[in-house]
Amino acid sequence: MKRTFMKTLGTISAIVLISSAITGCSTAQANGGDVTTTYSTTLAVNAGTASSATTNEAAGDSAVVSATEIDASELFSSRDLEQSADLTLAIPVMLESGKDLTLNAEGVYLVSGKGENVTIVVDAADDAKIQIVLDGVTITNDDSPAIYVKAADKVFVTTTDSANRLEVSGTYVADGETNLDAVIYSKSDLTLNGTGKLDLVSANGNGISSKDDLVITGGEYTITAEADGLEANDAILISNGTMSIESGQDALHSEHADDASKGYIVIENGTFNISATDDGIRGNSFVQIDGGTIDIAACREGIEANNVIINDGQITINSQDDGINATQKVSADVSIVINGGMISIRMASGDTDAFDSNGTITINGGTITVEAQSAFDSNGTATLNGGTVTVNGQVITQITQMQPGGPGGFGGGGGGKIRR
């Protein structure tokens, strides 16, 4: 079902690349070496025998979706949502310590085994789609990513019904002008899915970084990162999965320095257990939550973006500064819009706010419970149109704001008074 936001988000738009369907079969040739093993495939087009692993990608060049009306289901291709890979034509790969694996052609690669100081490098054509299937993999590296996508159209990292662990214990070494900073580092669109478990440990960087889109549709992830847990330039898009994230900075972070239409986060479903030193969920342009169970047990700010839109979901936030914060990052049109869901926010004492907007706050529905000295703080209007809002045990029917540090959110009937 399409969600319609109550406010227009200025010029922000989400551009979702949906790759065209491909057909083919492949054969592998391994070129051994002391340090690197390279896997190549020769693609032979055969529409009659193509496997589902390469034919269920959504067709079409691209779809432009307005940020004022995003149907989250249209953000995920059929192959994104497929939780098991077709292994009929898969190329088996066994890890060896001290030997990198280079995948330079389209195909499905079934990876297993344990290795130290091993990097799975994807360096393929710009139109290549590569699927890395992790089947009981353990990689422990000193200073390099466990998976490094240098070039490809799109890469899928899929777990079988198995336990997998990727760890980088030291400080990352740059690859020329590329500052590597994550256990899984991708310059291309990256999708994680599957039915298994994947533990990621990054002692001096991010858990997963994508310089394009980062998509998660399934699997169970435990991420411990000194910096961000999940990081993407263009967007973080999540439709399902279970994520336990402990981060030294943000648990989820999406920001694009040069394009204000990007740097957003959309969560359709999933289970999140988050403990972050900085923000739990931070998008630059906007954050949209359509469902899921999100427990942010510790953070400085729970959810932050230029615009925050919550349509559904069960959200619990324990915050030291702001629970949900909308602040100008890419546009002067700043807002928090709550259309539904169950939201519980508990704030630390002091100059803190459960809902803090440098623009407006609009509550149209949902069940909201707040424990805070200041429940609402906005530079613009703060409107309660519907839903059930309880502040410190008292159900309110209007939003009344007070000066920082004072009680907020109480009031009877009527429009309420905004104090700045």
SEDOSE-918243 format. One record per residue (C-alpha): residue in three letters; residue number from 1; chain; z, x, y. Coordinates in pm, whole numbers, plus 50000, padded with zeros to 5 digits. Each point is the difference from the previous one (the first is absolute). Layout:
BEGIN
GUKE; ALA; NUM; A; Z; X; Y
...
***
This chain:
BEGIN
GUKE; MET; 1; A; 50000; 50000; 50000
GUKE; LYS; 2; A; 49914; 50131; 50343
GUKE; ARG; 3; A; 50282; 50073; 50240
GUKE; THR; 4; A; 49948; 49921; 50368
GUKE; PHE; 5; A; 50214; 50196; 50243
GUKE; MET; 6; A; 50147; 49822; 50300
GUKE; LYS; 7; A; 49889; 50272; 50241
GUKE; THR; 8; A; 49679; 50193; 50047
GUKE; LEU; 9; A; 50056; 50370; 49948
GUKE; GLY; 10; A; 49765; 50119; 50273
GUKE; THR; 11; A; 49719; 50217; 49875
GUKE; ILE; 12; A; 50163; 50088; 49669
GUKE; SER; 13; A; 49776; 49940; 49699
GUKE; ALA; 14; A; 50018; 50107; 49638
GUKE; ILE; 15; A; 49686; 50146; 49848
GUKE; VAL; 16; A; 50010; 49989; 49626
GUKE; LEU; 17; A; 49736; 50193; 49811
GUKE; ILE; 18; A; 49896; 49824; 49683
GUKE; SER; 19; A; 49784; 50228; 49796
GUKE; SER; 20; A; 49684; 49884; 49825
GUKE; ALA; 21; A; 49997; 49946; 49624
GUKE; ILE; 22; A; 49878; 50286; 49787
GUKE; THR; 23; A; 49876; 50024; 49645
GUKE; GLY; 24; A; 49968; 50297; 49774
GUKE; CYS; 25; A; 50116; 50213; 49715
GUKE; SER; 26; A; 50098; 50364; 50004
GUKE; THR; 27; A; 50035; 50307; 49786
GUKE; ALA; 28; A; 50224; 50297; 50069
GUKE; GLN; 29; A; 49952; 50372; 50005
GUKE; ALA; 30; A; 50301; 50230; 50042
GUKE; ASN; 31; A; 49961; 50341; 50158
GUKE; GLY; 32; A; 50300; 50209; 49910
GUKE; GLY; 33; A; 50156; 50260; 50229
GUKE; ASP; 34; A; 50313; 50195; 50056
GUKE; VAL; 35; A; 50125; 49785; 50287
GUKE; THR; 36; A; 49786; 49688; 50027
GUKE; THR; 37; A; 49849; 49763; 49748
GUKE; THR; 38; A; 49718; 49791; 50146
GUKE; TYR; 39; A; 49898; 49665; 49855
GUKE; SER; 40; A; 49650; 49878; 50083
GUKE; THR; 41; A; 49811; 49691; 49893
GUKE; THR; 42; A; 49635; 49907; 50003
GUKE; LEU; 43; A; 49956; 49637; 50104
GUKE; ALA; 44; A; 49736; 49807; 49809
GUKE; VAL; 45; A; 49939; 49652; 50138
GUKE; ASN; 46; A; 49999; 49738; 49727
GUKE; ALA; 47; A; 50077; 49655; 50129
GUKE; GLY; 48; A; 50005; 49855; 49653
GUKE; THR; 49; A; 50281; 50219; 49866
GUKE; ALA; 50; A; 50214; 50065; 50306
GUKE; SER; 51; A; 50373; 49990; 49935
GUKE; SER; 52; A; 50237; 49779; 50198
GUKE; ALA; 53; A; 50168; 50313; 50138
GUKE; THR; 54; A; 49700; 50056; 50223
GUKE; THR; 55; A; 49861; 49651; 50054
GUKE; ASN; 56; A; 50292; 49792; 50128
GUKE; GLU; 57; A; 50011; 50149; 50349
GUKE; ALA; 58; A; 49933; 49730; 50259
GUKE; ALA; 59; A; 49642; 49996; 50124
GUKE; GLY; 60; A; 49891; 50032; 50361
GUKE; ASP; 61; A; 50008; 50266; 50266
GUKE; SER; 62; A; 50302; 49893; 50203
GUKE; ALA; 63; A; 50207; 49705; 50119
GUKE; VAL; 64; A; 50150; 49982; 50346
GUKE; VAL; 65; A; 50321; 49803; 50011
GUKE; SER; 66; A; 50164; 49897; 50325
GUKE; ALA; 67; A; 50364; 50095; 50030
GUKE; THR; 68; A; 50072; 49651; 50128
GUKE; GLU; 69; A; 49903; 49845; 49666
GUKE; ILE; 70; A; 50023; 50232; 49701
GUKE; ASP; 71; A; 49969; 49869; 49650
GUKE; ALA; 72; A; 50179; 50275; 49812
GUKE; SER; 73; A; 49823; 49914; 49676
GUKE; GLU; 74; A; 49670; 50109; 50158
GUKE; LEU; 75; A; 50134; 50350; 50059
GUKE; PHE; 76; A; 49999; 50090; 49630
GUKE; SER; 77; A; 49696; 50050; 49781
GUKE; SER; 78; A; 49992; 49880; 49640
GUKE; ARG; 79; A; 50025; 50360; 49882
GUKE; ASP; 80; A; 50303; 50056; 50223
GUKE; LEU; 81; A; 50172; 49712; 49824
GUKE; GLU; 82; A; 49905; 50103; 49645
GUKE; GLN; 83; A; 50315; 50153; 49849
GUKE; SER; 84; A; 49840; 50165; 49697
GUKE; ALA; 85; A; 49702; 50233; 49996
GUKE; ASP; 86; A; 49705; 49963; 49767
GUKE; LEU; 87; A; 50034; 50316; 49792
GUKE; THR; 88; A; 49679; 49952; 49799
GUKE; LEU; 89; A; 49823; 50278; 50190
GUKE; ALA; 90; A; 50311; 50182; 50119
GUKE; ILE; 91; A; 50001; 50379; 50004
GUKE; PRO; 92; A; 50320; 50136; 49839
GUKE; VAL; 93; A; 50177; 50278; 50190
GUKE; MET; 94; A; 50301; 50199; 49881
GUKE; LEU; 95; A; 50204; 50184; 50263
GUKE; GLU; 96; A; 50056; 50375; 49980
GUKE; SER; 97; A; 50250; 50186; 50212
GUKE; GLY; 98; A; 49845; 50216; 50268
GUKE; LYS; 99; A; 49656; 49835; 49971
GUKE; ASP; 100; A; 49876; 49755; 50263
GUKE; LEU; 101; A; 49772; 49717; 49892
GUKE; THR; 102; A; 49702; 49922; 50222
GUKE; LEU; 103; A; 49834; 49661; 49960
GUKE; ASN; 104; A; 49668; 50006; 50178
GUKE; ALA; 105; A; 49810; 49698; 49871
GUKE; GLU; 106; A; 50052; 49629; 49959
GUKE; GLY; 107; A; 50183; 49889; 49690
GUKE; VAL; 108; A; 50327; 49908; 49833
GUKE; TYR; 109; A; 50225; 50293; 49905
GUKE; LEU; 110; A; 50286; 49954; 49754
GUKE; VAL; 111; A; 50261; 50264; 50083
GUKE; SER; 112; A; 50297; 50090; 49782
GUKE; GLY; 113; A; 50243; 50285; 49940
GUKE; LYS; 114; A; 50233; 50218; 50203
GUKE; GLY; 115; A; 49921; 50281; 50238
GUKE; GLU; 116; A; 50150; 50222; 50266
GUKE; ASN; 117; A; 49810; 50096; 50314
GUKE; VAL; 118; A; 49711; 49772; 49914
GUKE; THR; 119; A; 49802; 49799; 50253
GUKE; ILE; 120; A; 49755; 49728; 49905
GUKE; VAL; 121; A; 49733; 50047; 50266
GUKE; VAL; 122; A; 49740; 49733; 50073
GUKE; ASP; 123; A; 49698; 50152; 50175
GUKE; ALA; 124; A; 49712; 49762; 49945
GUKE; ALA; 125; A; 49713; 49836; 50187
GUKE; ASP; 126; A; 50075; 49766; 50287
GUKE; ASP; 127; A; 49887; 49699; 49794
GUKE; ALA; 128; A; 50191; 50091; 49682
GUKE; LYS; 129; A; 50281; 49786; 49860
GUKE; ILE; 130; A; 50239; 50188; 49777
GUKE; GLN; 131; A; 50282; 49858; 49790
GUKE; ILE; 132; A; 50284; 50230; 49891
GUKE; VAL; 133; A; 50195; 49838; 49717
GUKE; LEU; 134; A; 50346; 50151; 49954
GUKE; ASP; 135; A; 50116; 49978; 49640
GUKE; GLY; 136; A; 50338; 50171; 49972
GUKE; VAL; 137; A; 49938; 50268; 50264
GUKE; THR; 138; A; 50253; 50246; 50142
GUKE; ILE; 139; A; 49899; 50241; 50277
GUKE; THR; 140; A; 50242; 50231; 50177
GUKE; ASN; 141; A; 49854; 50208; 50284
GUKE; ASP; 142; A; 50147; 50252; 50241
GUKE; ASP; 143; A; 49785; 49946; 50309
GUKE; SER; 144; A; 49691; 49785; 49922
GUKE; PRO; 145; A; 49940; 49628; 49948
GUKE; ALA; 146; A; 49992; 49874; 49645
GUKE; ILE; 147; A; 49691; 49795; 50092
GUKE; TYR; 148; A; 49774; 50109; 50288
GUKE; VAL; 149; A; 49700; 49785; 50095
GUKE; LYS; 150; A; 49770; 50217; 50211
GUKE; ALA; 151; A; 49692; 49778; 49985
GUKE; ALA; 152; A; 49893; 49672; 49838
GUKE; ASP; 153; A; 49929; 49644; 50101
GUKE; LYS; 154; A; 50311; 49868; 49828
GUKE; VAL; 155; A; 50253; 50123; 49747
GUKE; PHE; 156; A; 50214; 49790; 49766
GUKE; VAL; 157; A; 50322; 50140; 49852
GUKE; THR; 158; A; 50089; 49774; 49708
GUKE; THR; 159; A; 50301; 50027; 49770
GUKE; THR; 160; A; 49988; 49896; 49637
GUKE; ASP; 161; A; 50312; 49849; 49847
GUKE; SER; 162; A; 50168; 50341; 50023
GUKE; ALA; 163; A; 50244; 50207; 50205
GUKE; ASN; 164; A; 49850; 50252; 50244
GUKE; ARG; 165; A; 50156; 50244; 50243
GUKE; LEU; 166; A; 49847; 50205; 50282
GUKE; GLU; 167; A; 50211; 50243; 50204
GUKE; VAL; 168; A; 49945; 50259; 50271
GUKE; SER; 169; A; 50315; 50205; 50040
GUKE; GLY; 170; A; 49906; 50233; 50286
GUKE; THR; 171; A; 49817; 50006; 50333
GUKE; TYR; 172; A; 49634; 49898; 49997
GUKE; VAL; 173; A; 49735; 50265; 50062
GUKE; ALA; 174; A; 49706; 49892; 50216
GUKE; ASP; 175; A; 49646; 49982; 49860
GUKE; GLY; 176; A; 49812; 50168; 50285
GUKE; GLU; 177; A; 50032; 49762; 50297
GUKE; THR; 178; A; 50141; 49722; 49782
GUKE; ASN; 179; A; 50378; 49979; 50021
GUKE; LEU; 180; A; 50098; 49869; 49660
GUKE; ASP; 181; A; 50328; 49812; 50009
GUKE; ALA; 182; A; 50036; 49770; 49698
GUKE; VAL; 183; A; 50031; 49992; 49623
GUKE; ILE; 184; A; 49689; 49781; 49997
GUKE; TYR; 185; A; 49778; 50087; 50297
GUKE; SER; 186; A; 49669; 49825; 50061
GUKE; LYS; 187; A; 49731; 50030; 50266
GUKE; SER; 188; A; 49833; 49689; 49855
GUKE; ASP; 189; A; 50098; 49642; 49920
GUKE; LEU; 190; A; 50270; 50006; 49733
GUKE; THR; 191; A; 50115; 49725; 49763
GUKE; LEU; 192; A; 50303; 50016; 49772
GUKE; ASN; 193; A; 50034; 49748; 49719
GUKE; GLY; 194; A; 50088; 49974; 49633
GUKE; THR; 195; A; 50271; 49890; 49762
GUKE; GLY; 196; A; 50211; 50315; 49977
GUKE; LYS; 197; A; 50253; 50200; 50197
GUKE; LEU; 198; A; 49933; 50275; 50251
GUKE; ASP; 199; A; 50280; 50211; 50146
GUKE; LEU; 200; A; 49916; 50209; 50307
GUKE; VAL; 201; A; 50220; 50270; 50152
GUKE; SER; 202; A; 49902; 50180; 50320
GUKE; ALA; 203; A; 50265; 50248; 50111
GUKE; ASN; 204; A; 49827; 50089; 50329
GUKE; GLY; 205; A; 49746; 49730; 50079
GUKE; ASN; 206; A; 49869; 49651; 49931
GUKE; GLY; 207; A; 49982; 49823; 49669
GUKE; ILE; 208; A; 49645; 49861; 50034
GUKE; SER; 209; A; 49762; 50055; 50295
GUKE; SER; 210; A; 49655; 49852; 50054
GUKE; LYS; 211; A; 49784; 50078; 50301
GUKE; ASP; 212; A; 49817; 49671; 49935
GUKE; ASP; 213; A; 50144; 49689; 49831
GUKE; LEU; 214; A; 50291; 50014; 49757
GUKE; VAL; 215; A; 49997; 49704; 49760
GUKE; ILE; 216; A; 50266; 49915; 49740
GUKE; THR; 217; A; 49952; 49705; 49767
GUKE; GLY; 218; A; 50221; 50071; 49700
GUKE; GLY; 219; A; 50220; 50250; 49820
GUKE; GLU; 220; A; 50357; 50117; 50042
GUKE; TYR; 221; A; 50067; 50282; 50246
GUKE; THR; 222; A; 50307; 50206; 50082
GUKE; ILE; 223; A; 49939; 50217; 50306
GUKE; THR; 224; A; 50238; 50258; 50144
GUKE; ALA; 225; A; 49854; 50171; 50305
GUKE; GLU; 226; A; 50135; 50221; 50277
GUKE; ALA; 227; A; 49752; 49840; 50243
GUKE; ASP; 228; A; 49821; 49662; 49952
GUKE; GLY; 229; A; 49988; 49825; 49666
GUKE; LEU; 230; A; 49658; 49837; 50048
GUKE; GLU; 231; A; 49776; 50111; 50288
GUKE; ALA; 232; A; 49647; 49899; 50100
GUKE; ASN; 233; A; 49777; 50042; 50303
GUKE; ASP; 234; A; 49800; 49678; 49973
GUKE; ALA; 235; A; 50216; 49753; 49810
GUKE; ILE; 236; A; 50258; 49944; 49729
GUKE; LEU; 237; A; 49904; 49694; 49794
GUKE; ILE; 238; A; 50232; 49880; 49723
GUKE; SER; 239; A; 49946; 49699; 49774
GUKE; ASN; 240; A; 50255; 50073; 49728
GUKE; GLY; 241; A; 50203; 50269; 49825
GUKE; THR; 242; A; 50359; 50120; 50001
GUKE; MET; 243; A; 50097; 50276; 50241
GUKE; SER; 244; A; 50330; 50182; 50040
GUKE; ILE; 245; A; 49971; 50232; 50298
GUKE; GLU; 246; A; 50249; 50245; 50144
GUKE; SER; 247; A; 49855; 50178; 50302
GUKE; GLY; 248; A; 50116; 50248; 50262
GUKE; GLN; 249; A; 49777; 49829; 50258
GUKE; ASP; 250; A; 49820; 49664; 49954
GUKE; ALA; 251; A; 49968; 49833; 49662
GUKE; LEU; 252; A; 49661; 49847; 50095
GUKE; HIS; 253; A; 49807; 50143; 50296
GUKE; SER; 254; A; 49646; 49920; 50119
GUKE; GLU; 255; A; 49866; 50143; 50324
GUKE; HIS; 256; A; 49655; 50097; 50128
GUKE; ALA; 257; A; 50004; 50226; 50304
GUKE; ASP; 258; A; 49643; 49922; 50111
GUKE; ASP; 259; A; 49933; 49637; 49903
GUKE; ALA; 260; A; 50231; 49724; 50123
GUKE; SER; 261; A; 49852; 49750; 49754
GUKE; LYS; 262; A; 50136; 50201; 49708
GUKE; GLY; 263; A; 50342; 50118; 49899
GUKE; TYR; 264; A; 50123; 49670; 49855
GUKE; ILE; 265; A; 50191; 49876; 49697
GUKE; VAL; 266; A; 49942; 49683; 49798
GUKE; ILE; 267; A; 50235; 49902; 49717
GUKE; GLU; 268; A; 49893; 49705; 49786
GUKE; ASN; 269; A; 50254; 50038; 49722
GUKE; GLY; 270; A; 50209; 50257; 49816
GUKE; THR; 271; A; 50358; 50120; 49967
GUKE; PHE; 272; A; 50134; 50264; 50238
GUKE; ASN; 273; A; 50332; 50183; 49994
GUKE; ILE; 274; A; 50010; 50220; 50307
GUKE; SER; 275; A; 50242; 50253; 50145
GUKE; ALA; 276; A; 49856; 50179; 50303
GUKE; THR; 277; A; 50147; 50238; 50253
GUKE; ASP; 278; A; 49762; 49863; 50265
GUKE; ASP; 279; A; 49799; 49675; 49963
GUKE; GLY; 280; A; 49965; 49792; 49688
GUKE; ILE; 281; A; 49650; 49867; 50077
GUKE; ARG; 282; A; 49810; 50132; 50302
GUKE; GLY; 283; A; 49648; 49904; 50096
GUKE; ASN; 284; A; 49839; 50106; 50322
GUKE; SER; 285; A; 49779; 49699; 50073
GUKE; PHE; 286; A; 50164; 49729; 49789
GUKE; VAL; 287; A; 50205; 49918; 49692
GUKE; GLN; 288; A; 49926; 49678; 49811
GUKE; ILE; 289; A; 50220; 49884; 49713
GUKE; ASP; 290; A; 49876; 49707; 49791
GUKE; GLY; 291; A; 50243; 50025; 49709
GUKE; GLY; 292; A; 50201; 50224; 49774
GUKE; THR; 293; A; 50361; 50109; 49974
GUKE; ILE; 294; A; 50090; 50270; 50252
GUKE; ASP; 295; A; 50347; 50151; 50003
GUKE; ILE; 296; A; 50048; 50260; 50273
GUKE; ALA; 297; A; 50349; 50121; 49919
GUKE; ALA; 298; A; 50015; 50272; 50267
GUKE; CYS; 299; A; 49783; 50082; 50301
GUKE; ARG; 300; A; 49999; 50064; 50372
GUKE; GLU; 301; A; 49756; 49714; 50055
GUKE; GLY; 302; A; 49896; 49763; 49726
GUKE; ILE; 303; A; 49648; 49887; 50092
GUKE; GLU; 304; A; 49816; 50132; 50305
GUKE; ALA; 305; A; 49649; 49959; 50147
GUKE; ASN; 306; A; 49816; 49890; 50310
GUKE; ASN; 307; A; 49991; 49655; 49836
GUKE; VAL; 308; A; 50209; 49878; 49707
GUKE; ILE; 309; A; 49895; 49687; 49810
GUKE; ILE; 310; A; 50203; 49862; 49710
GUKE; ASN; 311; A; 49851; 49705; 49812
GUKE; ASP; 312; A; 50208; 50007; 49683
GUKE; GLY; 313; A; 50215; 50221; 49781
GUKE; GLN; 314; A; 50363; 50077; 49936
GUKE; ILE; 315; A; 50107; 50273; 50242
GUKE; THR; 316; A; 50340; 50166; 50033
GUKE; ILE; 317; A; 50063; 50261; 50269
GUKE; ASN; 318; A; 50308; 50211; 50071
GUKE; SER; 319; A; 49921; 50191; 50318
GUKE; GLN; 320; A; 50162; 50245; 50240
GUKE; ASP; 321; A; 49785; 49921; 50306
GUKE; ASP; 322; A; 49754; 49709; 49983
GUKE; GLY; 323; A; 49940; 49773; 49705
GUKE; ILE; 324; A; 49647; 49890; 50093
GUKE; ASN; 325; A; 49849; 50176; 50302
GUKE; ALA; 326; A; 49674; 49932; 50185
GUKE; THR; 327; A; 49919; 50265; 50257
GUKE; GLN; 328; A; 49685; 50099; 50187
GUKE; LYS; 329; A; 49804; 50252; 49798
GUKE; VAL; 330; A; 49633; 49899; 50030
GUKE; SER; 331; A; 50002; 49683; 50213
GUKE; ALA; 332; A; 50203; 49831; 50275
GUKE; ASP; 333; A; 49989; 49682; 49789
GUKE; VAL; 334; A; 50327; 50058; 49812
GUKE; SER; 335; A; 50154; 49736; 49775
GUKE; ILE; 336; A; 50218; 49904; 49707
GUKE; VAL; 337; A; 49882; 49684; 49821
GUKE; ILE; 338; A; 50195; 49847; 49710
GUKE; ASN; 339; A; 49817; 49720; 49817
GUKE; GLY; 340; A; 50204; 49990; 49680
GUKE; GLY; 341; A; 50198; 50191; 49743
GUKE; MET; 342; A; 50366; 50073; 49942
GUKE; ILE; 343; A; 50120; 50273; 50234
GUKE; SER; 344; A; 50350; 50146; 50004
GUKE; ILE; 345; A; 50089; 50266; 50258
GUKE; ARG; 346; A; 50331; 50181; 50035
GUKE; MET; 347; A; 50036; 50231; 50298
GUKE; ALA; 348; A; 50231; 50291; 50071
GUKE; SER; 349; A; 50236; 49959; 50295
GUKE; GLY; 350; A; 49913; 50120; 50348
GUKE; ASP; 351; A; 49680; 49964; 50203
GUKE; THR; 352; A; 49793; 49860; 49713
GUKE; ASP; 353; A; 49775; 49695; 49962
GUKE; ALA; 354; A; 49897; 49806; 49692
GUKE; PHE; 355; A; 49672; 49894; 50167
GUKE; ASP; 356; A; 49880; 50220; 50285
GUKE; SER; 357; A; 49663; 49944; 50169
GUKE; ASN; 358; A; 49856; 50163; 50309
GUKE; GLY; 359; A; 49786; 49687; 50015
GUKE; THR; 360; A; 50072; 49661; 49844
GUKE; ILE; 361; A; 50189; 49858; 49702
GUKE; THR; 362; A; 49875; 49680; 49832
GUKE; ILE; 363; A; 50173; 49842; 49702
GUKE; ASN; 364; A; 49800; 49717; 49843
GUKE; GLY; 365; A; 50165; 49976; 49660
GUKE; GLY; 366; A; 50196; 50174; 49730
GUKE; THR; 367; A; 50368; 50048; 49925
GUKE; ILE; 368; A; 50156; 50274; 50211
GUKE; THR; 369; A; 50354; 50132; 49975
GUKE; VAL; 370; A; 50128; 50256; 50251
GUKE; GLU; 371; A; 50324; 50193; 50024
GUKE; ALA; 372; A; 49991; 50187; 50329
GUKE; GLN; 373; A; 50152; 50034; 50345
GUKE; SER; 374; A; 49652; 49938; 50144
GUKE; ALA; 375; A; 49767; 49784; 49793
GUKE; PHE; 376; A; 49702; 49974; 50238
GUKE; ASP; 377; A; 49871; 50217; 50281
GUKE; SER; 378; A; 49655; 49962; 50158
GUKE; ASN; 379; A; 49827; 50088; 50324
GUKE; GLY; 380; A; 49803; 49674; 49982
GUKE; THR; 381; A; 50069; 49654; 49868
GUKE; ALA; 382; A; 50204; 49944; 49685
GUKE; THR; 383; A; 49919; 49667; 49838
GUKE; LEU; 384; A; 50150; 49822; 49701
GUKE; ASN; 385; A; 49751; 49736; 49886
GUKE; GLY; 386; A; 50116; 49946; 49643
GUKE; GLY; 387; A; 50180; 50139; 49702
GUKE; THR; 388; A; 50371; 50052; 49946
GUKE; VAL; 389; A; 50166; 50280; 50195
GUKE; THR; 390; A; 50364; 50094; 49943
GUKE; VAL; 391; A; 50166; 50261; 50222
GUKE; ASN; 392; A; 50345; 50125; 49901
GUKE; GLY; 393; A; 50063; 49685; 49797
GUKE; GLN; 394; A; 49878; 49752; 50263
GUKE; VAL; 395; A; 49672; 49809; 49975
GUKE; ILE; 396; A; 49813; 50016; 50331
GUKE; THR; 397; A; 49738; 49770; 50149
GUKE; GLN; 398; A; 49886; 50225; 50282
GUKE; ILE; 399; A; 49984; 50371; 50069
GUKE; THR; 400; A; 50232; 50126; 50272
GUKE; GLN; 401; A; 49992; 50367; 50084
GUKE; MET; 402; A; 50274; 50206; 50153
GUKE; GLN; 403; A; 50024; 50347; 50145
GUKE; PRO; 404; A; 50001; 50287; 49745
GUKE; GLY; 405; A; 50324; 50022; 49812
GUKE; GLY; 406; A; 50091; 49636; 50058
GUKE; PRO; 407; A; 49971; 49712; 49754
GUKE; GLY; 408; A; 49658; 49843; 49971
GUKE; GLY; 409; A; 49830; 49712; 49825
GUKE; PHE; 410; A; 50246; 49720; 50071
GUKE; GLY; 411; A; 49910; 49674; 50171
GUKE; GLY; 412; A; 49966; 49625; 49970
GUKE; GLY; 413; A; 49696; 49787; 50070
GUKE; GLY; 414; A; 49744; 50084; 50264
GUKE; GLY; 415; A; 49781; 50293; 50081
GUKE; GLY; 416; A; 50259; 50271; 50048
GUKE; LYS; 417; A; 50037; 50256; 50276
GUKE; ILE; 418; A; 49847; 50345; 49996
GUKE; ARG; 419; A; 50209; 50270; 50163
GUKE; ARG; 420; A; 49846; 50336; 50070
***
